[in-house]
Each structure stands twice: as C-alpha cells, then as structure tokens.
Amino acid sequence: MLLEKTQRRLCRLLFVLGCVLPTLAVAGMTVGRVRPGFAADLLAAAGERLGVEVACDRLTTPRPGVYALEGVRLLTPSTGDELAHGDRLRLERRDGVWRFSGGTVRLSPRLAEARWLRRLLASDTLAHGELSQLRLSEGDPLQGVVLRLSHTEANGRRLQINSEDGWKFDATDDAGVTRVAVETSAAGLASEWLAATPLRWAAGEGARFAGRVTVESRESNSPSLGTAEGRLVMGSLASPQLNAASGEVRLDSLRWTGERIDHLAGRLDLRNGSVNGRVVWGACQWLATPPRDRLQKLWADPAARNGIPFSQLACEIELGPAGVALAAGCGEIDGRLRPGAVAHAVLEHEGEALLLEPVQRPLPPQRLVQAWFPDHRAELPAEHAAIELMRALPAPSERQEAGR
C-alpha cells in the first residue's frame, strides 16, 4: 500500500494530467485560433471559395471547432462594395458539414450580378443552418430562413433557401449547367433584383414582383434562358414618354434568351397619369389605334400635347416572333366590367375612351419601338434607348419581315 504522502502526490499528478493540462491546451488552442493572423487566413479562405472578400468586426472560438463572428461582410474584391452583411453568425463543422445559425442577414442586389453562386456550387462545401431574418430590400424581412448546401442525386450541387412565409430559392449545378428557381412570398421581390431580366423594362421606382422566376445558364458563352410568371406591382412611373401614379403587369407567361424576349403574354394596367402627345401620335400611326372624339378635343389644346391625361391605360398583350397583338383592357377596372366605347379602349380618361384597341393584329414587334420613340424622318429611330428596346424584342418571323 502506498504511503499517504505518495498517494497525495499521485493524486496531484493525475489532476494535472486529467484536468489542468487539457484545459490549458484548449485555452492555448483558443488563443491561437483568434490571433489576427489566423483570423485573416480563415476569412481569406472563405472569400476564395465565394470569389469575394470576407471581413468581420469580431471573430472568437467559444470552443475548438466553433466560430462566432460579429459584423460579417461580403465585399466585391475590386471596389469593396458591400454584397451582404450579417450581424452575427455561429459556425461549427460536424461530420463534414458546416452547421450554422445567425441573426439578421442583409443582401445587396449587387449579389445577383456576382459569380459567387457558381463558385459556391463548384466547391465541395456542405452546409446547413438557420437565420432569424433575411433582408433582400428595405421592406419586410423574410422570417425563419433555412439554408442547405448539399449534393444532388446526379452528384451535382444544390443550394436551397426557404422561409416561413413561403419564399423559396433553389439553385443546382449539374455538368456545368446552373439552374436557379425563385418563388417569392406574397410580399414579392424588389425590382432591383430584376435588373438582369426583361422585367426591368416595366419596373418603376419601388416596384415589386411576386411570382416565380427561373434562369438556366452554362459555363460557355451561350446566353442564359429564363422564364417568369406572376405579378409586377409598379411604383410611380416617370419618363419623358409616360407618367403614372401606379401600375401593374400581370404576367401569364414570359420567356427570354439572353437579352431578348422570346414570348410574353399578360396584361398592362396603369392608373392616373399622362402620356406624351408624340407617343399618342405614334400609337395612332404605328399601332393602328383609332382616336376618339375626346382625344381630338384634348389634342386641340397645344399644352395638352406634352401630357395628355388618362385615368387608365390598359391592354391585354401577346408578344412573340409572329408579332405583337394588343387588345382593349379598359373594359375592366378593379374587377368591374364597363360597357360602351370604353370597353374597347386601351386609353381612357374619366370614363371616356381616348384610344381604341388596334384595328390590325398582330403587328411586327418593331412597331412598339416606333410608337414609343416616334420619328417622322425614319422608320426606326436611331436613339440609344430605342435600339436597346429593339434588341430586347422578339426577332420578327420571316412572314413578318416579308410584310413590313
């Protein structure tokens, strides 16, 4: 039997080996992991995966393998513009998967232009976690957001983002083809996120889109393919051609390739504004919209030609290679049907028809450009904006080209 003194020494040794040394080791590891050099290396490695710069105000490790970050920012490498900001984020790697939880994350629309998504899907990272809030604009944030980065059945990659209020983001990358599908909540998506889609042509200040958008792109230089259906609620519109207090576009179908629209079907409905007299003349000239007596009276006033007032500008529209077909939309307002001439109008003021629906349809797509940018001297105006709009419209079919 050991002497009591020897027993006490042995107990002290076991205590040091079993408790103190591991504690010191953990403390040493923690101190080492938050030293500035290590933090910088860790953030640089994360940024390399995403193709952005990563910065944060504070990085600590509550225990080995667990990282707590505060004031996290994703920045563009070239300009330093902020792409995303998170107030707090906690990361832990378990079983080859990064588990995380966070508070409020705010994303910038510039993120839609960055190549971070393809870089992320091309990496071997697996992740799963939750955020309290996700802000895509100044409106109401998405609540209870769940994110998952995983493998697909075809050994590709998949990023899924879902929120409690029904917002869904699903992106996959298989064999060099990236597919993105977004289903918004009822609150919609701010128009700033639509800059890379044809929806930008109709989006005014404060516009929001509620519906579904899909985009497919390849690693090659081939143009991306996209679809959209839903409802674009516009804010106030202000341009040299048109002003409106409010408006809405109902998209039954929209397909595009690159910058060009392939097909569009839906309804345009603008309220309480004015339209430039030259555009009204262009509509009569190029879209074959017969003017009514009330418009003739307004036209007689030289001051009105700069802005002919309207209560409703509305039409059903179908646009494709075969041409553009416009039909009267003023016969319905706020779910109520209206009889008489206004039922056949595309433009009305105070219940009286100003312009009737076109007497010819379909018309060549370029007629929209000619009406919007009327030029007495040339069939197609040479303005930059007119050329850009022409490039966005469907290419005319051979039949339409022959009938021009």
Phi and psi in degrees as a GROMACS rama.xvg file:
@    title "Ramachandran Plot"
@    xaxis  label "Phi"
@    yaxis  label "Psi"
@TYPE xy
-73.6802  147.149  LEU-2
-65.1547  154.895  LEU-3
-59.8236  -38.881  GLU-4
-64.0177  -41.7998  LYS-5
-65.5919  -39.5249  THR-6
-60.7748  -41.7465  GLN-7
-64.5066  -40.7809  ARG-8
-63.0877  -40.8788  ARG-9
-65.9414  -39.6679  LEU-10
-62.6458  -41.916  CYS-11
-62.285  -41.1214  ARG-12
-63.3154  -45.549  LEU-13
-62.8283  -37.6395  LEU-14
-63.3691  -43.4645  PHE-15
-63.1499  -46.8256  VAL-16
-66.8694  -40.8252  LEU-17
-86.3109  -25.2399  GLY-18
-122.808  -56.0874  CYS-19
-66.866  -48.2928  VAL-20
-62.4149  -46.536  LEU-21
-59.4521  -38.3571  PRO-22
-62.9781  -44.7203  THR-23
-64.5575  -36.6169  LEU-24
-63.86  -45.0515  ALA-25
-63.0283  -44.3588  VAL-26
-61.2254  -42.3757  ALA-27
-63.9349  -40.2709  GLY-28
-64.512  -41.4601  MET-29
-63.3768  -46.5047  THR-30
-60.6034  -41.9686  VAL-31
-65.0428  -36.0377  GLY-32
-75.5925  -18.4963  ARG-33
-106.102  6.57113  VAL-34
-63.0577  149.089  ARG-35
-52.7087  -41.8633  PRO-36
-62.0388  -42.315  GLY-37
-66.8208  -43.2093  PHE-38
-60.3756  -43.5694  ALA-39
-62.9097  -42.3743  ALA-40
-63.9811  -41.3693  ASP-41
-63.5151  -45.4249  LEU-42
-68.0257  -36.2605  LEU-43
-65.2313  -39.8289  ALA-44
-64.5508  -40.5896  ALA-45
-64.8685  -41.5996  ALA-46
-65.3276  -35.0455  GLY-47
-61.8405  -38.1177  GLU-48
-65.577  -35.0731  ARG-49
-96.175  -11.9659  LEU-50
74.4497  27.0802  GLY-51
-135.842  174.009  VAL-52
-95.5129  138.773  GLU-53
-115.764  130.288  VAL-54
-135.11  157.115  ALA-55
-152.977  155.893  CYS-56
-77.6346  -32.2158  ASP-57
-152.576  134.49  ARG-58
-133.708  121.518  LEU-59
-133.097  164.866  THR-60
-124.82  99.2378  THR-61
-56.358  -32.4408  PRO-62
-155.528  163.697  ARG-63
-54.5639  132.509  PRO-64
85.508  -3.67885  GLY-65
-115.469  130.261  VAL-66
-121.359  130.906  TYR-67
-115.787  119.81  ALA-68
-118.244  143.887  LEU-69
-128.263  141.46  GLU-70
62.5951  50.1112  GLY-71
-79.541  137.255  VAL-72
-135.968  137.586  ARG-73
-104.628  128.509  LEU-74
-126.474  150.329  LEU-75
-71.5752  133.943  THR-76
-61.5635  -34.3832  PRO-77
-81.5362  -41.4098  SER-78
-112.58  -16.3835  THR-79
77.6458  11.7234  GLY-80
-65.969  140.443  ASP-81
-77.6739  126.177  GLU-82
-98.8811  -32.3059  LEU-83
-155.896  153.308  ALA-84
-144.533  132.973  HIS-85
-126.116  135.417  GLY-86
-72.7569  -35.8159  ASP-87
-156.89  150.575  ARG-88
-152.374  134.728  LEU-89
-121.125  125.062  ARG-90
-120.385  143.164  LEU-91
-151.691  133.739  GLU-92
-99.007  119.264  ARG-93
-135.369  129.267  ARG-94
54.4528  39.0177  ASP-95
77.9577  5.96376  GLY-96
-121.483  134.001  VAL-97
-80.2268  115.234  TRP-98
-97.5232  136.381  ARG-99
-146.595  160.549  PHE-100
-145.514  148.897  SER-101
-151.067  171.488  GLY-102
-91.5317  -108.719  GLY-103
-104.991  127.566  THR-104
-116.37  130.622  VAL-105
-112.792  128.127  ARG-106
-108.844  141.908  LEU-107
-94.5702  144.263  SER-108
-57.681  -20.1493  PRO-109
-61.1369  -22.2161  ARG-110
-63.1909  -28.2427  LEU-111
-66.9682  -23.4844  ALA-112
-90.9597  -16.8008  GLU-113
-77.7622  163.29  ALA-114
-99.1872  20.9162  ARG-115
-62.1834  -35.0065  TRP-116
-64.6009  -47.5664  LEU-117
-64.0038  -37.9375  ARG-118
-63.9741  -42.9273  ARG-119
-65.7544  -43.8406  LEU-120
-68.6224  -25.7515  LEU-121
-79.8321  -14.5338  ALA-122
-80.6168  171.599  SER-123
-98.1534  16.2719  ASP-124
-72.64  136.697  THR-125
-117.119  136.814  LEU-126
-151.311  153.853  ALA-127
-155.955  133.398  HIS-128
-174.963  -175.603  GLY-129
-134.696  149.042  GLU-130
-124.336  142.462  LEU-131
-66.3224  -43.8536  SER-132
-143.654  148.187  GLN-133
-130.309  119.089  LEU-134
-104.065  122.792  ARG-135
-103.988  -11.5817  LEU-136
-162.564  -166.734  SER-137
-80.0553  -6.62408  GLU-138
-77.262  -163.917  GLY-139
-63.6384  134.81  ASP-140
-76.6789  159.06  PRO-141
-76.0801  136.59  LEU-142
-106.369  148.002  GLN-143
56.2948  61.9591  GLY-144
-92.6754  132.781  VAL-145
-116.345  130.148  VAL-146
-119.822  141.501  LEU-147
-143.1  128.299  ARG-148
-115.459  116.211  LEU-149
-145.612  -176.671  SER-150
-90.6327  151.945  HIS-151
-93.7066  171.086  THR-152
-64.1144  -28.8521  GLU-153
-88.8806  19.8442  ALA-154
65.0567  26.574  ASN-155
-94.3425  -156.39  GLY-156
-128.158  151.206  ARG-157
-144.541  134.299  ARG-158
-119.465  122.556  LEU-159
-120.932  135.971  GLN-160
-132.609  122.673  ILE-161
-130.655  147.868  ASN-162
-123.706  164.193  SER-163
-62.6683  -28.6194  GLU-164
-93.0222  15.9826  ASP-165
97.6666  2.06574  GLY-166
-74.6731  131.059  TRP-167
-133.339  136.06  LYS-168
-129.362  125.749  PHE-169
-135.577  114.212  ASP-170
-124.107  133.395  ALA-171
-129.666  154.668  THR-172
-134.581  112.506  ASP-173
-131.793  123.503  ASP-174
51.9556  42.7264  ALA-175
80.496  4.59604  GLY-176
-109.682  120.32  VAL-177
-102.601  126.017  THR-178
-120.869  131.849  ARG-179
-126.16  131.727  VAL-180
-128.443  130.587  ALA-181
-125.094  127.167  VAL-182
-117.06  115.457  GLU-183
-81.3694  164.43  THR-184
-78.9457  178.935  SER-185
-61.7575  -28.1059  ALA-186
-68.5255  -22.7251  ALA-187
84.3348  -176.946  GLY-188
-120.076  133.581  LEU-189
-61.5155  145.185  ALA-190
-62.8031  -22.8738  SER-191
-58.1667  -27.4986  GLU-192
-79.9111  -4.77833  TRP-193
-103.553  10.0276  LEU-194
-60.7343  -26.8918  ALA-195
-92.5474  8.99355  ALA-196
-120.513  162.118  THR-197
-62.5032  -13.4759  PRO-198
-62.1181  -18.7263  LEU-199
-63.1785  -24.4662  ARG-200
-67.9145  -25.6817  TRP-201
-106.494  -7.43532  ALA-202
-82.2113  123.73  ALA-203
-99.1622  -174.366  GLY-204
-63.5852  128.834  GLU-205
79.2627  10.3657  GLY-206
-69.2729  149.901  ALA-207
-138.589  141.463  ARG-208
-112.154  130.24  PHE-209
-120.334  120.51  ALA-210
158.48  -145.698  GLY-211
-127.563  135.416  ARG-212
-130.122  135.584  VAL-213
-127.698  144.362  THR-214
-138.75  134.626  VAL-215
-124.104  128.668  GLU-216
-136.597  158.085  SER-217
-121.858  163.457  ARG-218
-67.3075  -27.5478  GLU-219
-71.94  -179.886  SER-220
-83.9117  10.0262  ASN-221
-65.2493  145.512  SER-222
-67.3241  152.312  PRO-223
-75.6794  156.209  SER-224
-113.711  139.626  LEU-225
-144.03  156.649  GLY-226
-138.907  156.259  THR-227
-153.754  145.003  ALA-228
-150.076  141.638  GLU-229
150.654  -142.823  GLY-230
-139.284  123.765  ARG-231
-105.598  109.795  LEU-232
-95.6029  117.863  VAL-233
-90.5294  153.724  MET-234
-85.6088  -155.053  GLY-235
-70.1794  141.964  SER-236
-108.541  137.378  LEU-237
-146.176  115.194  ALA-238
-150.967  166.358  SER-239
-59.0626  -27.3532  PRO-240
-88.7041  -31.8262  GLN-241
-152.538  141.121  LEU-242
-129.801  141.316  ASN-243
-151.9  142.599  ALA-244
-73.0576  -31.7129  ALA-245
-158.627  165.668  SER-246
-170.173  166.93  GLY-247
-152.144  142.651  GLU-248
-120.821  121.318  VAL-249
-94.1516  118.094  ARG-250
-100.545  106.484  LEU-251
-78.0085  -34.812  ASP-252
-161.29  134.66  SER-253
-143.309  125.374  LEU-254
-129.48  141.969  ARG-255
-145.485  158.561  TRP-256
-128.535  115.521  THR-257
61.883  -123.394  GLY-258
-92.9254  -3.92494  GLU-259
-105.956  134.057  ARG-260
-74.4173  131.69  ILE-261
-91.7533  -41.9705  ASP-262
-156.942  141.46  HIS-263
-142.416  133.633  LEU-264
-139.573  131.725  ALA-265
172.691  -155.437  GLY-266
-140.624  135.239  ARG-267
-107.241  134.322  LEU-268
-143.54  106.774  ASP-269
-111.393  148.277  LEU-270
-128.716  143.229  ARG-271
51.3579  77.5322  ASN-272
-155.824  -156.378  GLY-273
-146.621  150.922  SER-274
-124.986  138.415  VAL-275
-59.157  139.364  ASN-276
-60.0958  -33.506  GLY-277
-66.0074  -35.3418  ARG-278
-69.0757  -38.2629  VAL-279
-61.6066  -44.6503  VAL-280
-60.4793  -42.2606  TRP-281
-62.8462  -37.1899  GLY-282
-65.2835  -41.8408  ALA-283
-64.7565  -39.8043  CYS-284
-75.2006  -45.7694  GLN-285
-105.933  -21.8971  TRP-286
-107.407  2.05005  LEU-287
56.5135  44.969  ALA-288
-97.944  110.858  THR-289
-66.8273  132.287  PRO-290
-80.0212  149.12  PRO-291
-100.175  170.253  ARG-292
-58.9312  -39.1812  ASP-293
-60.8413  -38.2542  ARG-294
-67.236  -39.2446  LEU-295
-60.004  -38.7265  GLN-296
-67.889  -42.2471  LYS-297
-64.3294  -37.9374  LEU-298
-66.4016  -26.0432  TRP-299
-68.6072  -19.3234  ALA-300
-89.9195  110.545  ASP-301
-55.6232  -33.2217  PRO-302
-66.8348  -30.2535  ALA-303
-73.5892  -18.7259  ALA-304
-66.764  -23.9418  ARG-305
-76.0872  -19.9697  ASN-306
-166.38  94.0039  GLY-307
-81.5164  120.483  ILE-308
-71.7656  150.702  PRO-309
-144.285  151.853  PHE-310
-92.3608  -34.5361  SER-311
-148.262  132.607  GLN-312
-119.968  111.724  LEU-313
-147.002  142.252  ALA-314
-158.967  151.366  CYS-315
-86.287  139.524  GLU-316
-136.514  139.323  ILE-317
-133.714  126.08  GLU-318
-130.131  129.105  LEU-319
-165.479  -173.707  GLY-320
-57.9821  -28.8477  PRO-321
-73.1839  -13.6512  ALA-322
131.258  -168.617  GLY-323
-117.061  130.564  VAL-324
-118.351  121.456  ALA-325
-113.307  136.298  LEU-326
-129.883  154.102  ALA-327
-56.4394  139.757  ALA-328
-125.296  -6.96577  GLY-329
-78.678  -4.56568  CYS-330
-73.4342  -7.51131  GLY-331
-130.551  130.573  GLU-332
-142.767  120.707  ILE-333
54.0298  40.5731  ASP-334
80.1306  1.0814  GLY-335
-106.837  131.289  ARG-336
-85.0679  142.233  LEU-337
-121.568  136.267  ARG-338
-89.2892  -179.925  PRO-339
81.1038  -163.213  GLY-340
-62.3052  -32.0249  ALA-341
-62.9708  -23.8704  VAL-342
-67.6799  -16.8412  ALA-343
-110.791  16.1045  HIS-344
-102.375  151.633  ALA-345
-104.684  -12.2233  VAL-346
-143.69  128.427  LEU-347
-143.515  157.607  GLU-348
-138.965  123.867  HIS-349
53.7876  39.5393  GLU-350
85.0733  -1.56728  GLY-351
-107.862  135.142  GLU-352
-68.8265  137.019  ALA-353
-107.601  -49.0818  LEU-354
-126.301  133.5  LEU-355
-90.6378  167.772  LEU-356
-64.268  154.789  GLU-357
-57.7248  143.267  PRO-358
-85.1222  -9.94533  VAL-359
-123.473  139.514  GLN-360
-168.203  144.071  ARG-361
-77.3643  162.38  PRO-362
-115.51  156.038  LEU-363
-56.7947  141.443  PRO-364
-55.7578  -32.6608  PRO-365
-67.0388  -12.8967  GLN-366
-62.6758  -29.7384  ARG-367
-62.5384  -41.0666  LEU-368
-66.899  -42.7018  VAL-369
-64.572  -34.6678  GLN-370
-74.8424  -37.9648  ALA-371
-75.9865  -32.9474  TRP-372
-123.549  67.1291  PHE-373
-63.5317  135.981  PRO-374
-138.623  115.987  ASP-375
-67.4906  -21.5052  HIS-376
-95.7145  -20.2437  ARG-377
-138.124  148.172  ALA-378
-66.3791  -41.3101  GLU-379
-120.93  123.123  LEU-380
-65.5227  152.966  PRO-381
-96.2561  9.07818  ALA-382
-65.0728  146.701  GLU-383
-59.6326  -44.7827  HIS-384
-62.3977  -36.5051  ALA-385
-67.0629  -39.9172  ALA-386
-65.386  -41.3894  ILE-387
-62.9481  -41.7179  GLU-388
-65.4547  -39.7897  LEU-389
-61.8382  -39.359  MET-390
-66.5234  -24.8524  ARG-391
-84.1561  -16.7466  ALA-392
-83.0104  157.405  LEU-393
-59.2599  143.721  PRO-394
-67.121  132.471  ALA-395
-62.0168  145.498  PRO-396
-71.8085  166.202  SER-397
-59.9249  -34.9725  GLU-398
-65.4541  -41.8535  ARG-399
-67.3671  -39.212  GLN-400
-61.606  -39.4009  GLU-401
-69.5077  -26.0941  ALA-402
-94.9374  2.19552  GLY-403
